[in-house]
Amino acid sequence: MAGPAERPGSWGERPREVDPRLLEILACPITKQPLSYDRERQELVSRSAGLAYPIRDGIPIMLVEEARQLGEDEQQAAR
């Protein structure tokens, strides 16, 4: 049996990259505005909605209920 670092998608593995063509066509489901890609956090960020949508196993999860609310410091950095 494989240990945690040996299983695909485990925390010991480098995150998958999102296809740049996909990033070009995705938009915030609330505001319909473009998203920015946060490679470090593996999130798609909607500054206009103040939300960050997670990317899991290379797949953007574009559900509002799965999104993280941006903190005040993150909102200020966008301005």
N, C-alpha and C positions, 0 to 999 in steps of 0.2 A: 504494500500500500504506500502511496506517495505521501510525503510530508507536506505541510502547508506551503513551503516555498517552492515545491515542485508541481503543485496543481495549477492548471491554467487559471488566470484571473485572481490569483492569491496576492496578498499585499507585498510579497517579495518580488513580484514580477513587474517589469516596466509597464505603465499604462498603454493601452492601444491608442494609436493615433486615429483621429477622425478624418475621414475623406474630405479634402478641401472642397471638392465639388458639392458635397452635401452641405458644408458650412455656407456656401454661397447662396443656397436656395432656402435654408431654414430662416424662419422669422419668429419673433415672440408670438405665442398664441393669443396673448391679450392685446398687445399694442400693434402687432403686425410690423414692428420695426426690426431692423437688423440686429443680430446678436454678435457679441464678441466672444472669442474662444480663450478661456483661461486654461492653458495647458497644464500648469502646475496643480490646480485644483480639480482638473477634469470636469469643467463646467462650461456651459454656454450662458453668457451673462446678458440680461436685458436691463440696461441702465434706465430705459424709459419706464419699465414696470417695477424696477427695484428688486428683480428676482434673478436667481442663478439656477439654471436647470442642470441636473447631474448628467454625466456621461458614464454609463456602465458597460464595461466590456466593449467599448467603442461605439455604443449605441446611445444617442441623445434621448433622454427621457423628457419629452416635451409636455408633461402634465403639470398643471399649476399646483396640484396638491403634492407633488414630489419636489417642487422648487424650494430653494432656500431664500429667505428674505435677506437682502443685502443689508449689512450693518451701516450705521451712519458714516463711518470712516470710508467705507467703500462707495457710498453715494457721493460723498464730498470729493473723492478722488476723480470721479467722472466729470466734475464740473470745471 
